[in-house]
Every structure is written in C-alpha cells, then in structure tokens.
Amino acid sequence: MKVAVIGAGSWGTALAQTLALNGHNVSLWARKDSVVHGINHEHVNPRYLSDAKLSDNIVATTSYRDALHRAKAAVIVTPSNLLRGVARVLSDVVDDQFPIVICSKGVEAESGYLPVGVFESELGNRDRLAVLSGPNHAEEVIKAKPAGTVIASSGQDTAVMFRDLFASPTFRTYTSDDVTGVELCAAFKNVIAIAVGVAYGLGYGDNTAAMLMTRGLAEMSRLTVKCGGQAITCMGLAGAGDLIATCTSEHSRNRSFGVELAQGGTLDGYRERTHMVVEGALACKTLKTLSEAYNVELPITDVVRGVVWEGADPKAAAKDLFARPLTTEFYGL
C-alpha cells in the first residue's frame, strides 16, 4: 500500500520509517531539495534524525501531487500553522473519501480551530479524518523503541484503518472517538512543558515540575470538557502520557526551550539554533483565546504566554503564579 507522508521533519521521518518497516511504500514530501536528495540517494534525512538509516521503500519528493499519486492514505506532519495551506493543496488532489490522519499539534490562531477542524473546513467529510497523538518522541520511535499512541476519529472505520496501518511489534496503537479531547491534549502539553522547562531553568526542583504537570493536567481537563471533549481522555496516552514524556524528556524541544527562556534565551534564537518549531509557544496564545471564549481559567498557560510573548520576567511570573488565591484542587471539573 502506498502512503503519502506530508512533512519530513523529525516526526514525519520517524512515522515514514514506521510505515516503511510495516511493508508500505512511503512517499515523503519535503520542502527542501537537499532533504529529498539525502533521502533518495543516501537513505538519510540530512536535516533531522540524520543518524538513522531509512528504508529504501521511502521515496522523497518536493511535489505534493507526486507524493499523493496513487496513495491510499495521507499522513500530515507539518507545523500546525501550515495546516490550512496543506489542506487547500490536498482539496485539489484527493476526493472526499480519501483517508487523512493529522499528526500536527496546535490550534489555528486565526480561527481557533483544532487540526481536524481546519481540514474539515477545507475538505469536508469529517469521518475520513483522524488525529494521531501520544508520548512519541521521534528520536525513540525511529529506533523502534517501544511506544504507544492513540488515533482518534469520528469515523470508526477510519480510526481502525490507521490503527492497523501504524501498529507494529514496537508501536502499539489504540483508537478513540474523542477527537476534540485528543487534539486539545496534544496542544496543551507543549505549553506545560515550556513551564516545566522554565522551572528547571530557574533552578527549581522536581517538586515544582510535578506540581506544574498535575496543575497543567487540571487546566487541560477543564478546557477539554468545556469544548466538548471527555475528561478521561486527559488521563490517557494523548493527555497524561504525552504530558509526562514532553515535560521530562531530554528530547523535548518545548521543555528545552523553557530552560533557555529562563536563562535569558529567546524564541527566535532557539528556532535559529535548532531548526525546530516550538509548538507550545504558538499554542499558549491560541489556547488563551479559547479559554476566554469558554470562560475557563488557565493560569499556567497565561504565565507562559506572558513570558514568551510579552517579555515577562520568568522569576516574577512564577512568584505571581504562587500568589494566586487558594482554592479546591479540582475546581471547574
């Protein structure tokens, strides 16, 4: 089966390799000619995960049409702010039954739409759309280290199809019908990881990190329920699972960005040095918009937004967070 993977960053490359090892022919769309050349001639992505040898049934291209030609499904792994542009390209190439799974995490700034909502608004037929999320660091998945993920779709057949497509002896896949919950968890965990990184960058300890993770999980749950998702999803792979991995791992770009931010670094500087998109930096702004629309308090998210975008002093912001009025632990749920 031919599968098109749109996006040749770390996660796109790891998912392409997972599919290739499952015996599928993978057409991997990349923006840069140098990446295409490296994959096709040396079986290496020279820009991301360059120490991994890729399967020879992965073929890269800079053409959307070539990537999608005769493909039976598409896997979208671009930064969240590029999703609408990709959806518009696909709307001219695929029909309304073509299955698509979105592996990008975030909220569209202009509309407040989550990824599946963006694609539905451009392509229609929500039931053929799915989202994949979980505690899945690309650096480990590409080495076939055991991991689990969840695939959510309003169409059961779509969820099962992608579940079976990705499942392997080292990549365990689960299905869900809570698309909203999975997508909100995916966006939220990056914001909380920045907060944890800032805490470590300020010299705080594991107690602080654990508090931020659990209180961040409470924020995630409050907004998820208000937006129509299920609170239990926040306890699963896409919620607590991904939150733990992102907040504690050395591979986490959002956490490492938070550490640098606390030590005087900047978003532009981090992007330039790592060539990575810090999804949490974008998400903290759009989640703020959602929280205002649904009247949900997100104090940690607000603090992260202030430090990243408004130049707030990290130590002063942490002090303000601790000075909030005392309350019951699970208010708003």
C-alpha positions as CSV (number, residue, x, y, z in Angstrom):
1,M,0.0,0.0,0.0
2,K,1.3,3.4,-0.9
3,V,1.1,6.1,1.9
4,A,1.9,9.8,1.5
5,V,3.6,11.4,4.4
6,I,3.5,15.2,4.2
7,G,6.3,16.7,6.2
8,A,9.9,15.4,6.6
9,G,10.8,16.9,10.0
10,S,11.7,14.6,12.9
11,W,8.2,13.2,13.4
12,G,7.4,12.9,9.8
13,T,10.6,11.0,9.2
14,A,10.0,8.7,12.1
15,L,6.5,7.9,11.0
16,A,7.6,7.3,7.5
17,Q,10.1,4.8,8.7
18,T,7.5,3.1,10.9
19,L,5.2,2.7,7.9
20,A,8.1,1.5,5.7
21,L,9.1,-1.1,8.2
22,N,5.5,-2.3,8.2
23,G,5.9,-3.0,4.5
24,H,4.2,0.0,3.0
25,N,5.6,2.1,0.2
26,V,6.1,5.6,1.5
27,S,6.2,8.8,-0.5
28,L,7.6,11.5,1.8
29,W,7.0,15.1,0.9
30,A,9.8,17.5,1.9
31,R,10.2,21.2,1.4
32,K,14.0,21.3,0.7
33,D,15.7,19.7,-2.3
34,S,18.7,18.8,-0.1
35,V,16.5,16.7,2.1
36,V,14.9,14.9,-0.9
37,H,18.4,14.2,-2.3
38,G,19.7,12.8,1.0
39,I,16.7,10.5,1.5
40,N,16.6,9.2,-2.1
41,H,20.4,8.8,-2.7
42,E,21.8,8.1,0.8
43,H,18.7,6.9,2.7
44,V,19.3,9.6,5.3
45,N,17.5,12.8,6.2
46,P,20.4,15.2,6.4
47,R,18.4,17.8,8.5
48,Y,16.6,15.7,11.0
49,L,17.5,12.4,12.7
50,S,20.5,12.2,10.5
51,D,22.0,9.2,12.3
52,A,19.1,7.0,11.2
53,K,19.3,4.9,8.1
54,L,16.0,5.0,6.3
55,S,14.3,2.1,4.5
56,D,14.7,2.0,0.7
57,N,10.9,1.9,0.3
58,I,10.8,5.6,1.4
59,V,10.9,7.9,-1.6
60,A,11.1,11.7,-1.1
61,T,9.7,14.4,-3.3
62,T,9.1,18.2,-3.2
63,S,5.9,17.7,-5.2
64,Y,2.6,17.3,-3.4
65,R,1.0,15.7,-6.5
66,D,3.8,13.2,-6.8
67,A,3.6,12.3,-3.2
68,L,-0.2,11.8,-3.4
69,H,-0.2,10.0,-6.8
70,R,-1.8,6.6,-6.3
71,A,-1.5,6.9,-2.5
72,K,-4.3,5.2,-0.5
73,A,-3.9,7.5,2.6
74,A,-2.1,10.6,3.8
75,V,-0.2,11.3,7.0
76,I,0.1,15.1,7.7
77,V,3.1,16.0,9.8
78,T,3.7,19.7,9.2
79,P,3.8,22.5,11.8
80,S,0.3,23.4,12.9
81,N,0.4,26.9,11.4
82,L,0.9,25.4,7.9
83,L,-2.1,23.0,8.1
84,R,-4.6,25.1,6.2
85,G,-2.3,25.6,3.3
86,V,-1.7,21.9,3.1
87,A,-5.4,21.2,3.3
88,R,-6.1,23.5,0.4
89,V,-3.5,21.8,-1.7
90,L,-5.0,18.4,-0.9
91,S,-8.5,19.6,-1.7
92,D,-7.4,19.9,-5.3
93,V,-5.8,16.5,-5.4
94,V,-7.9,13.9,-3.4
95,D,-11.5,13.0,-3.2
96,D,-13.9,13.3,-0.3
97,Q,-13.4,9.7,0.8
98,F,-9.5,9.8,0.9
99,P,-8.4,9.0,4.5
100,I,-6.1,11.5,6.2
101,V,-4.5,11.3,9.7
102,I,-3.1,14.6,11.1
103,C,-0.1,14.3,13.4
104,S,0.4,18.0,14.0
105,K,-0.4,19.6,17.4
106,G,-1.8,23.0,18.0
107,V,-4.7,25.5,17.5
108,E,-5.1,27.7,14.4
109,A,-4.5,31.3,15.5
110,E,-7.0,33.0,13.2
111,S,-10.0,30.7,13.6
112,G,-9.3,28.8,16.9
113,Y,-9.8,25.6,15.0
114,L,-8.1,22.4,16.0
115,P,-6.3,20.4,13.3
116,V,-9.2,18.2,12.2
117,G,-11.5,21.3,12.2
118,V,-9.1,23.0,9.8
119,F,-9.1,20.1,7.4
120,E,-12.8,19.6,7.7
121,S,-13.4,23.3,6.7
122,E,-11.3,22.8,3.6
123,L,-12.1,19.2,2.6
124,G,-15.4,18.2,4.3
125,N,-16.3,14.7,5.4
126,R,-15.0,14.7,9.0
127,D,-15.4,10.9,9.3
128,R,-12.5,10.2,6.9
129,L,-10.2,12.4,9.1
130,A,-8.2,11.2,12.1
131,V,-5.7,12.6,14.5
132,L,-2.7,10.7,16.0
133,S,-1.1,11.7,19.3
134,G,0.7,10.2,22.3
135,P,4.0,10.1,24.1
136,N,6.0,9.6,21.0
137,H,9.4,11.2,20.8
138,A,10.6,10.8,17.2
139,E,14.2,10.1,18.4
140,E,12.9,6.9,20.0
141,V,10.2,5.8,17.6
142,I,12.7,5.8,14.6
143,K,14.9,3.4,16.6
144,A,11.8,1.1,17.2
145,K,11.9,1.6,20.9
146,P,8.5,0.5,22.3
147,A,5.8,3.2,22.4
148,G,2.1,3.6,22.3
149,T,-0.2,6.2,20.6
150,V,-3.9,6.9,20.1
151,I,-5.7,7.5,16.9
152,A,-9.0,9.4,17.2
153,S,-11.7,9.9,14.5
154,S,-15.4,10.4,14.4
155,G,-15.4,7.6,11.8
156,Q,-14.7,4.3,13.4
157,D,-13.6,2.7,10.1
158,T,-11.0,5.5,9.7
159,A,-9.6,5.1,13.2
160,V,-9.3,1.3,12.8
161,M,-7.7,1.6,9.4
162,F,-5.0,4.0,10.7
163,R,-4.6,1.9,13.8
164,D,-3.8,-1.2,11.7
165,L,-1.6,0.8,9.3
166,F,0.8,2.0,12.1
167,A,0.6,-0.9,14.5
168,S,3.9,-2.9,14.9
169,P,5.6,-5.1,17.5
170,T,7.1,-1.9,19.0
171,F,4.4,0.7,18.2
172,R,1.1,-0.1,19.9
173,T,-1.9,1.8,18.6
174,Y,-5.3,2.5,20.3
175,T,-8.4,4.1,18.9
176,S,-10.7,6.8,20.3
177,D,-13.7,8.7,19.1
178,D,-12.8,11.8,21.2
179,V,-11.2,13.9,18.5
180,T,-11.6,17.2,20.5
181,G,-10.1,15.7,23.6
182,V,-7.1,14.2,21.9
183,E,-6.4,17.4,19.9
184,L,-6.6,19.7,22.9
185,C,-4.3,17.4,25.0
186,A,-1.8,17.5,22.1
187,A,-1.8,21.3,22.1
188,F,-1.8,21.8,25.8
189,K,1.1,19.5,26.8
190,N,3.6,21.6,24.9
191,V,2.6,24.7,26.8
192,I,3.0,22.9,30.2
193,A,6.4,21.6,29.0
194,I,7.6,25.1,28.5
195,A,6.5,25.9,32.0
196,V,8.4,22.9,33.4
197,G,11.5,23.9,31.4
198,V,11.3,27.4,32.8
199,A,11.1,26.0,36.3
200,Y,14.2,23.9,35.8
201,G,16.0,26.8,34.2
202,L,15.3,28.9,37.3
203,G,16.9,26.2,39.4
204,Y,13.6,24.8,40.9
205,G,13.3,21.1,41.6
206,D,11.2,18.0,40.8
207,N,8.5,19.0,43.3
208,T,7.9,22.2,41.2
209,A,7.9,20.2,38.0
210,A,5.4,17.7,39.4
211,M,3.1,20.4,40.6
212,L,3.2,22.2,37.2
213,M,2.4,18.9,35.4
214,T,-0.5,18.0,37.6
215,R,-2.0,21.5,37.7
216,G,-1.4,21.7,33.9
217,L,-3.4,18.5,33.6
218,A,-6.2,20.2,35.5
219,E,-6.1,23.1,33.1
220,M,-6.1,20.7,30.2
221,S,-9.1,18.8,31.6
222,R,-11.2,22.0,32.3
223,L,-10.9,23.3,28.8
224,T,-11.3,19.9,27.2
225,V,-14.7,19.3,29.0
226,K,-15.9,22.9,28.1
227,C,-15.0,22.3,24.5
228,G,-17.0,19.1,24.3
229,G,-14.2,16.6,24.9
230,Q,-14.1,13.8,27.5
231,A,-12.1,14.3,30.8
232,I,-11.0,10.7,30.7
233,T,-9.0,11.4,27.5
234,C,-6.8,13.7,29.5
235,M,-5.8,10.6,31.6
236,G,-4.8,8.6,28.6
237,L,-1.9,8.5,26.1
238,A,-2.7,11.8,24.4
239,G,-3.1,13.6,27.8
240,A,-1.1,12.4,30.8
241,G,1.1,10.1,28.7
242,D,2.3,12.8,26.3
243,L,2.4,15.4,29.1
244,I,4.8,13.2,31.1
245,A,7.0,12.4,28.2
246,T,7.2,16.0,27.0
247,C,7.8,17.5,30.4
248,T,10.5,15.0,31.5
249,S,12.4,14.0,28.4
250,E,15.8,15.3,27.1
251,H,14.3,15.1,23.6
252,S,11.5,17.7,24.3
253,R,12.0,20.8,22.4
254,N,9.4,22.7,24.4
255,R,11.0,21.8,27.7
256,S,14.5,22.7,26.4
257,F,13.1,26.0,25.1
258,G,11.7,26.7,28.5
259,V,15.1,26.1,30.1
260,E,16.7,28.5,27.7
261,L,14.0,31.1,28.2
262,A,14.5,31.2,31.9
263,Q,18.2,31.7,31.3
264,G,17.7,34.7,29.0
265,G,17.2,33.0,25.7
266,T,14.6,34.0,23.0
267,L,12.2,32.2,20.8
268,D,13.9,33.4,17.6
269,G,17.3,32.4,18.9
270,Y,16.1,28.9,19.8
271,R,14.4,28.4,16.4
272,E,17.6,29.5,14.6
273,R,19.8,27.2,16.6
274,T,17.7,24.1,16.5
275,H,15.6,24.5,13.2
276,M,12.7,23.3,15.3
277,V,9.2,24.8,15.7
278,V,8.2,25.3,19.3
279,E,4.5,24.4,19.1
280,G,3.9,25.4,22.7
281,A,4.9,29.0,22.0
282,L,2.2,29.2,19.4
283,A,-0.4,27.2,21.4
284,C,-0.3,29.4,24.5
285,K,-1.7,32.3,22.5
286,T,-4.5,30.4,20.8
287,L,-5.4,28.5,24.0
288,K,-5.8,31.8,25.7
289,T,-8.3,32.8,23.1
290,L,-10.2,29.5,23.6
291,S,-10.2,30.0,27.4
292,E,-11.7,33.4,27.1
293,A,-14.4,32.1,24.7
294,Y,-15.4,29.3,27.1
295,N,-14.6,31.3,30.4
296,V,-12.1,28.8,31.7
297,E,-9.1,29.7,33.9
298,L,-5.7,28.7,32.6
299,P,-3.2,30.3,35.0
300,I,-0.1,28.3,33.9
301,T,-0.9,28.9,30.2
302,D,-1.3,32.6,30.9
303,V,2.0,32.8,32.6
304,V,3.8,31.0,29.8
305,R,2.2,33.4,27.3
306,G,3.4,36.4,29.3
307,V,6.9,35.1,29.5
308,V,7.2,34.0,25.8
309,W,5.3,36.9,24.1
310,E,5.2,39.8,26.5
311,G,8.6,39.8,28.0
312,A,7.5,39.0,31.5
313,D,10.3,38.1,33.9
314,P,10.2,34.3,34.5
315,K,11.0,34.5,38.2
316,A,8.4,37.3,38.8
317,A,5.9,35.3,36.8
318,A,6.5,32.2,38.9
319,K,6.1,34.3,42.1
320,D,2.7,35.7,40.8
321,L,1.5,32.1,40.0
322,F,2.2,31.0,43.5
323,A,0.4,34.1,44.9
324,R,-2.9,33.2,43.3
325,P,-5.9,32.8,45.7
326,L,-6.1,29.4,47.3
327,T,-8.9,27.1,46.1
328,T,-10.0,23.5,45.9
329,E,-7.9,21.1,43.9
330,F,-10.4,20.2,41.2
331,Y,-12.3,23.4,40.7
332,G,-14.0,23.7,37.3
333,L,-14.4,20.0,36.8
